Amino acid sequence: MNLDQRTQPTLRERLEFALQAPCDWILKAACVRYATFRTMFRVLPPSYLSWASRVKARKAYYRALRRVPAYRQFLDSQGGLLIPETDKETYIKPFATGARCVDGSFFHDRTMIDESSGSTGTPYDWVRSERERHESHTFVSYFATYCYGREQWITINGFSMGAWATGINMGISLQKNGIVKNTGPDIAKILHTLRFFGPEYTYLITGYPPFLKHLIDVADQEGFPFEKYKLYGLAGGEGMSEGLRDYLLRRFTKVYSGYGATDLEVGIAGETPISVAIRRLAREREDVKLALFGSDSRLPMVFQYNPVMHHIEVNENDEVVFTISRSSLLSPRIRYNVHDLGGVLTSDEMAERLASVGVSIEQLRRESGDGNIRLPFLWIFGRRDYTISVMGANIYPEDIEQCLYQDTALAEITNSFCLSLAESPNGDVRPRFLFEVSREPDAELMRRFSESIVPRLVELNADFREAWREYPETLVPEIQLHRLGEGPFAGDAGRIKQARLLPAA
């Protein structure tokens, strides 16, 4: 959106607000019927959606300025002529929850409070109105319908229950698609449910990507008859490599993932058949990956999102910045930065970039079975602060996951992993990769991990490859193996997400 900071809309903005109003009517209608949603995004041109997204974001800014005390104070403290970004450090921590709400209070009817995971430090509480939750739930439901079809299925919700944002909201969202059992991440209960109702039904199992992997590993050990069942997987909460998707597709018919952030809301974006097809093509073809996503070693997650619900920008640091543009928000987020690295393209822009390397997006749509909704694309590399750096080479958790899942035998015995730096008494630093394994660690297994991971990392990560040529003795990683729930992985039992970065030691 236009970033100049004003306290009152200009005449041109008022005219744009009036012209954009029909889009709000269509959005309200789309919240009632899936068919309206699908038609809306097949018919409306991407250029119109981009314009409407910018205008709605601007309206959301004026609403927050007019009605949210903390936002007015924040702008006054920043000065300048531009609308500044907000984030946890600059906006959430300095202002009380009530002050960040419309009219300075969260005591509104049917307000719900949920809690972030605390994976980056202190957990935070977030307040949401009934209407904003309803809108979010509706579009999560629509993405599920779009990806998995309209057949009847039983959802087994394996996300963590309780105060966490994802679990309860995913359960409510998918009730719109049919029957839901909220088991939480309890493998015994999930397998019991599958056995109790039997293979005559289709099942959608939700959960964090590592949990879905752990689920099928345990089920395989118990001899569960996967061949008799039709299972879909819906992941979220953290990234998922294509190697992990391949691993899950041995037991699931389809696996898609969603993108959200508790700071913002669940269901900001979702994978679709075409977004997955594009990502998998980029995995196979370096020219496609470079044309779409640049030279980063990581293969980003690729989603589509609703631009009349969320306006997404990319700042000078390649971080995606979000404005939730719906008027239903109790605690508005204007140009909010969760510090995820990524990018955005309209549907037409994605088609043009693919065409530049000889790929037809329409052919990809046909081959993937996509329904041709012309939503914009969002890609996410990961959180900026989830990295280690040695001799100028950045190594990311996504790199290690890609390397790990290229070796199915090692992936089968690996429950989790994390990265760190190993510092010697004389000050030398080298990368440390730690793996939580279901076998007894020994020197032979450690050698297998090293011989599998390191060559693939050299091949995958250009920065690491260049540093390896110059400083191979410094970059040989220290490999550590730990039994389940031991060492640095002992704390994972109390977390809803696995830790991926440890302090240097």
C-alpha positions in Angstrom: 0.0 0.0 0.0 1.0 3.6 -0.2 3.3 4.2 2.8 2.9 7.9 3.4 1.4 8.6 6.8 -1.7 10.7 7.0 -4.4 11.1 9.6 -7.2 11.6 7.2 -7.9 9.9 3.8 -7.5 12.1 0.7 -10.4 12.6 -1.7 -8.8 10.0 -4.0 -8.6 7.5 -1.2 -12.3 8.1 -0.3 -13.2 7.5 -3.9 -11.1 4.3 -3.9 -12.8 3.1 -0.7 -16.2 3.6 -2.3 -15.1 1.8 -5.5 -13.7 -1.1 -3.4 -16.8 -1.6 -1.4 -18.4 -4.2 -3.8 -15.3 -6.4 -3.1 -16.3 -6.4 0.6 -19.8 -7.5 -0.4 -18.4 -10.3 -2.5 -16.1 -11.3 0.4 -19.1 -11.5 2.7 -21.0 -13.6 0.2 -17.9 -15.9 -0.2 -18.0 -16.4 3.6 -21.4 -18.1 3.2 -20.8 -20.3 0.2 -17.7 -22.1 -1.1 -19.0 -21.9 -4.7 -19.0 -18.1 -4.4 -15.4 -18.1 -3.1 -14.2 -20.3 -5.9 -16.0 -18.3 -8.6 -14.8 -15.0 -7.1 -11.1 -16.0 -7.5 -11.5 -17.6 -10.9 -13.2 -14.5 -12.4 -11.7 -11.5 -10.8 -8.5 -10.4 -12.5 -5.3 -10.5 -10.5 -4.7 -6.8 -11.2 -8.0 -6.0 -9.6 -7.3 -8.2 -6.6 -3.9 -6.4 -6.1 -5.6 -3.0 -6.2 -8.4 -4.1 -3.8 -5.8 -5.5 -1.4 -3.9 -2.2 -1.3 -7.1 -0.2 -0.8 -8.4 -2.4 2.0 -5.0 -2.3 3.8 -5.2 1.5 3.6 -8.7 1.4 5.1 -7.4 -0.8 7.9 -4.7 1.7 8.7 -7.1 4.6 9.1 -9.4 2.4 11.2 -6.5 1.5 13.6 -5.4 5.1 13.7 -8.9 6.3 14.6 -9.9 3.6 17.1 -6.8 1.9 18.6 -5.1 4.0 21.3 -1.7 2.1 21.2 -1.4 2.5 17.5 -1.9 6.2 17.7 0.8 6.4 20.4 3.1 4.2 18.4 2.8 6.4 15.3 3.4 9.5 17.4 6.5 8.0 18.9 7.9 7.0 15.5 7.6 10.4 13.8 8.3 10.7 10.1 6.1 10.7 7.1 5.9 6.9 6.4 3.8 4.2 8.0 6.3 2.2 10.0 6.4 -1.6 10.3 5.3 -3.1 13.6 6.6 -6.2 15.3 6.7 -7.9 18.6 9.6 -5.7 19.9 8.4 -2.3 18.7 4.6 -2.7 19.2 3.5 -5.8 21.1 5.9 -5.6 24.1 5.6 -1.8 24.7 1.8 -1.6 24.8 -0.7 -3.4 26.9 -3.1 -5.9 25.2 -6.2 -3.7 25.8 -4.5 -0.6 24.4 -3.8 -2.5 21.2 -7.5 -3.3 20.8 -10.3 -1.3 19.1 -11.6 1.3 21.6 -8.9 0.4 24.0 -10.5 -2.8 25.5 -10.7 -6.5 24.7 -13.9 -6.9 26.9 -16.2 -7.5 24.0 -18.8 -10.3 23.6 -17.3 -13.7 22.8 -13.7 -12.7 22.7 -11.3 -15.6 22.8 -7.7 -15.7 24.0 -5.1 -18.0 22.7 -1.4 -18.4 23.2 1.7 -18.6 21.0 4.0 -21.5 21.3 6.9 -19.5 22.8 9.3 -21.1 20.3 11.2 -17.8 20.0 11.1 -17.0 23.7 8.2 -15.9 25.9 4.7 -17.1 25.0 2.3 -14.3 24.3 -1.5 -14.1 24.6 -3.6 -12.9 21.7 -7.2 -11.8 21.7 -9.6 -12.4 18.8 -13.2 -11.4 18.1 -15.9 -13.9 17.3 -16.3 -12.5 13.8 -12.7 -12.5 12.9 -12.4 -16.1 14.0 -15.4 -17.1 12.0 -13.9 -15.5 8.8 -10.6 -17.2 9.4 -12.2 -20.6 10.1 -14.3 -20.3 6.9 -11.3 -19.8 4.7 -9.3 -22.6 6.3 -12.3 -24.8 5.5 -12.4 -23.6 1.9 -8.7 -24.3 1.4 -9.3 -27.8 2.7 -12.2 -28.3 0.3 -10.2 -27.0 -2.6 -7.3 -29.3 -1.9 -9.0 -32.5 -0.7 -12.4 -32.3 -2.5 -15.9 -32.5 -1.2 -16.1 -36.2 -0.3 -17.0 -37.1 3.2 -14.1 -37.6 5.6 -13.3 -37.9 9.3 -10.8 -35.3 10.5 -8.5 -36.4 13.3 -7.0 -33.3 14.7 -3.5 -34.0 15.9 -2.5 -30.4 16.7 -1.8 -29.6 20.3 -5.0 -28.7 22.2 -5.4 -26.2 25.0 -4.5 -22.5 24.8 -2.5 -22.9 21.6 -4.0 -21.1 18.6 -3.7 -23.8 16.0 -5.3 -26.8 17.7 -8.7 -25.5 18.7 -9.0 -23.3 15.6 -8.2 -26.1 13.2 -10.8 -28.3 14.9 -13.5 -25.6 14.5 -12.5 -24.8 10.9 -12.7 -28.4 9.8 -16.0 -29.0 11.5 -17.4 -27.1 8.5 -16.2 -29.9 6.3 -17.6 -32.7 8.4 -16.8 -34.8 11.4 -13.9 -33.9 13.7 -12.2 -35.8 16.6 -9.8 -33.6 18.5 -7.2 -36.1 19.8 -4.3 -33.8 20.0 -0.8 -35.3 19.3 -1.7 -38.6 20.9 -0.6 -41.4 18.5 -2.3 -44.2 20.5 -5.7 -42.3 20.3 -5.2 -41.6 16.6 -4.5 -45.2 15.7 -7.3 -46.4 18.0 -9.7 -44.1 16.1 -8.6 -45.4 12.7 -9.0 -49.0 13.9 -12.3 -48.3 15.6 -14.0 -46.8 12.5 -12.1 -48.9 10.1 -11.0 -48.4 6.5 -14.4 -47.8 4.9 -14.0 -44.1 5.7 -11.5 -41.5 4.4 -9.5 -39.7 7.1 -7.8 -36.3 7.2 -5.1 -36.2 9.9 -3.7 -32.9 10.9 -0.5 -32.1 12.8 2.9 -30.5 12.8 5.0 -32.1 10.0 7.4 -33.9 12.3 4.4 -35.3 14.2 2.9 -36.8 11.1 6.2 -38.4 10.3 6.4 -39.8 13.8 2.9 -41.1 13.6 3.5 -43.2 10.5 6.8 -44.5 11.9 5.1 -45.7 15.0 2.2 -47.2 13.0 4.7 -49.0 10.8 6.4 -50.5 13.8 3.0 -51.7 15.0 2.2 -53.2 11.6 -0.7 -50.9 11.0 -2.4 -51.8 7.6 -1.9 -48.6 5.8 -2.7 -50.2 2.4 -6.4 -50.6 3.5 -6.9 -47.0 4.4 -7.2 -43.7 2.5 -5.5 -41.0 4.5 -5.0 -37.3 3.8 -2.5 -35.2 5.7 -2.8 -31.5 6.6 0.3 -30.0 8.2 1.2 -26.6 9.6 3.0 -24.7 12.3 6.4 -25.0 10.7 8.0 -25.7 7.3 8.0 -29.0 5.5 10.6 -30.1 2.9 9.6 -31.9 -0.2 11.7 -34.8 1.0 9.4 -35.0 4.1 6.4 -34.8 1.8 7.7 -37.7 -0.2 8.2 -39.6 3.0 4.6 -38.9 4.1 3.2 -39.7 0.7 4.2 -43.3 1.2 1.2 -43.6 3.6 -0.9 -40.5 2.8 -2.7 -40.0 -0.5 -2.3 -36.2 -0.4 -0.4 -34.0 2.0 -0.8 -30.2 2.0 0.4 -27.5 4.5 -0.9 -24.2 5.7 0.9 -21.0 6.8 0.0 -18.9 9.7 1.5 -17.1 12.7 0.0 -16.8 16.1 1.0 -13.1 16.1 -1.4 -12.7 13.1 -3.8 -15.6 12.7 -4.0 -19.2 11.5 -4.8 -19.9 7.9 -3.1 -16.9 6.3 -2.2 -19.0 3.3 -2.3 -22.6 2.1 -0.7 -24.9 -0.3 -2.7 -25.8 -3.3 -2.1 -28.4 -6.1 -0.5 -25.7 -8.3 1.7 -24.2 -5.6 3.0 -27.7 -4.7 3.6 -28.5 -8.4 5.6 -25.3 -8.8 7.7 -26.0 -5.7 8.4 -29.6 -6.8 9.4 -28.4 -10.2 11.8 -25.9 -8.6 13.3 -28.7 -6.6 14.1 -30.5 -9.9 15.1 -27.6 -12.0 17.7 -25.1 -10.8 16.7 -22.6 -13.5 13.1 -22.6 -12.3 14.2 -22.1 -8.7 16.5 -19.2 -9.6 13.9 -17.5 -11.8 11.2 -17.7 -9.1 13.0 -17.4 -5.8 16.5 -16.2 -6.3 19.8 -17.7 -5.2 18.9 -18.7 -1.6 20.0 -22.3 -1.0 16.7 -23.2 0.6 13.6 -24.3 -1.3 10.8 -22.2 0.1 7.3 -23.3 1.0 4.9 -22.0 -1.7 1.4 -21.0 -0.8 -1.6 -19.1 -2.2 -3.5 -16.5 -0.1 -6.6 -14.4 -0.1 -5.5 -10.8 -0.9 -8.8 -9.2 0.3 -8.2 -10.7 3.7 -4.4 -10.2 3.9 -2.3 -7.6 2.3 1.3 -8.8 2.0 4.4 -6.7 1.2 8.1 -7.5 1.0 10.5 -5.1 2.6 14.1 -4.2 1.7 15.4 -7.1 3.9 13.2 -9.6 1.9 10.9 -10.0 4.9 7.2 -10.4 4.4 5.1 -7.8 6.1 1.4 -8.3 6.8 -1.7 -6.1 7.2 -4.8 -8.0 8.1 -7.3 -5.8 6.2 -10.6 -7.1 7.6 -12.7 -4.7 9.7 -13.5 -7.5 12.1 -10.1 -7.5 13.8 -10.3 -6.8 17.5 -6.6 -6.1 17.7 -5.5 -4.8 14.3 -2.1 -5.6 12.9 -0.8 -3.0 10.5 2.4 -3.7 8.5 3.3 -6.4 11.0 6.6 -8.2 10.5 7.1 -11.7 12.0 10.5 -11.7 10.3 9.9 -14.5 7.9 11.9 -14.3 4.7 10.0 -14.7 1.5 8.2 -13.0 -1.4 4.9 -12.6 -3.2 3.8 -12.7 -6.8 0.4 -12.3 -8.4 -0.9 -15.2 -10.4 -0.1 -13.4 -13.7 3.4 -12.5 -12.4 4.0 -16.2 -11.5 2.9 -17.3 -15.0 5.3 -14.8 -16.6 8.3 -16.0 -14.5 7.5 -19.6 -15.3 7.2 -18.7 -19.0 10.6 -17.1 -18.9 12.1 -20.6 -18.3 9.8 -22.4 -20.7 7.1 -23.6 -18.3 3.4 -23.2 -18.9 1.5 -22.5 -15.6 -1.7 -23.7 -17.3 -0.1 -27.0 -18.2 1.0 -27.4 -14.6 -2.5 -26.7 -13.4 -3.9 -29.4 -15.7 -1.3 -31.9 -14.6 -1.7 -31.2 -10.9 -5.5 -31.2 -11.0 -5.7 -27.6 -9.8 -9.0 -25.8 -9.9 -7.5 -22.6 -11.3 -8.3 -20.0 -8.6 -6.1 -17.1 -9.5 -5.0 -16.2 -6.1 -1.5 -14.6 -5.5 1.4 -16.7 -4.4 3.4 -16.3 -1.2 6.7 -18.1 -0.6 8.4 -18.5 2.8 12.0 -19.5 3.3 11.8 -19.5 7.1 12.5 -17.3 10.1 15.5 -14.9 9.7 17.0 -15.9 13.1 16.9 -19.7 12.6 20.4 -20.0 11.1 24.0 -20.7 12.0 26.9 -19.1 10.2 30.4 -20.4 9.8 33.1 -18.8 7.6 30.4 -16.7 5.9 28.3 -19.7 5.1 24.7 -19.6 6.4 23.3 -23.0 7.2 19.5 -23.4 7.7 17.3 -26.1 9.3 15.6 -26.4 5.9 19.0 -27.4 4.4 19.5 -30.2 6.9 15.9 -31.4 6.5 16.3 -31.6 2.7 19.6 -33.6 3.1 18.1 -35.9 5.7 15.1 -36.9 3.7 17.1 -37.8 0.7 18.3 -40.8 2.7 15.1 -42.7 3.6 16.9 -45.2 5.9 18.2 -42.4 8.1 15.0 -40.5 8.0 13.1 -43.5 9.3 15.1 -43.6 12.5 15.3 -39.8 13.0 12.7 -38.2 15.2 14.1 -34.7 15.3 17.2 -32.6 14.7 18.7 -29.2 15.5 21.7 -27.0 14.7 24.3 -25.4 16.8 27.9 -24.1 16.7 30.7 -26.1 18.4 33.4 -23.9 19.9 36.7 -25.4 20.9 38.9 -24.1 23.8 41.2 -22.4 21.3 38.3 -20.5 19.8 37.8 -22.5 16.6 34.2 -22.8 15.5 32.5 -25.4 13.4 28.9 -26.4 12.7 27.3 -29.0 14.9 24.3 -31.1 13.7 22.4 -33.0 16.4 20.0 -35.8 15.6 17.5 -37.6 17.9 17.4 -41.2 16.8 15.4 -44.3 17.7 18.5 -46.6 17.6 21.4 -46.9 19.9 23.9 -44.3 18.8 27.4 -45.7 17.9 30.4 -44.8 15.8 29.1 -46.6 12.7 25.8 -44.8 12.8 27.5 -41.5 13.3 29.7 -42.2 10.3 26.6 -43.0 8.2 25.0 -39.6 9.1 28.2 -37.7 8.3 28.7 -39.5 4.9 25.1 -38.9 4.0 24.5 -35.3 5.2 27.8 -33.5 4.4 28.1 -34.3 0.6 24.4 -33.4 0.1 24.9 -30.1 2.0 27.9 -29.3 -0.1 25.8 -29.9 -3.2 22.7 -28.0 -2.0 24.1 -24.9 -0.3 26.2 -22.7 -2.6 27.6 -20.6 0.3 28.6 -23.8 2.2 30.1 -25.3 -1.0 32.3 -22.2 -1.6 33.5 -22.1 2.0 34.1 -25.9 1.9 36.5 -25.4 -1.0 38.4 -22.8 0.9 38.2 -24.0 4.5 37.3 -27.7 4.5 39.0 -28.5 7.8 37.0 -25.7 9.5 33.6 -26.7 8.1 33.6 -30.5 8.8 30.5 -30.6 11.0 30.4 -32.2 14.4 27.7 -34.9 14.3 26.0 -35.8 17.6 23.4 -38.6 18.0 21.0 -38.8 21.0 18.4 -41.4 22.0 14.8 -40.3 22.0 14.1 -37.7 24.6 17.7 -37.4 25.7 20.3 -34.6 25.6 19.1 -31.4 23.9 15.9 -33.1 22.9 14.8 -33.8 26.4 13.0 -30.4 26.4 10.9 -31.2 23.3 8.4 -33.1 25.4 7.2 -29.8 26.9 7.1 -28.0 23.6 4.5 -28.0 20.9 7.2 -27.4 18.3 10.6 -29.0 18.1 13.6 -26.7 18.7 15.8 -26.2 15.7 18.5 -24.0 17.0 20.7 -24.4 20.2 23.0 -22.0 21.8 26.7 -22.4 20.9 28.7 -24.7 23.2 
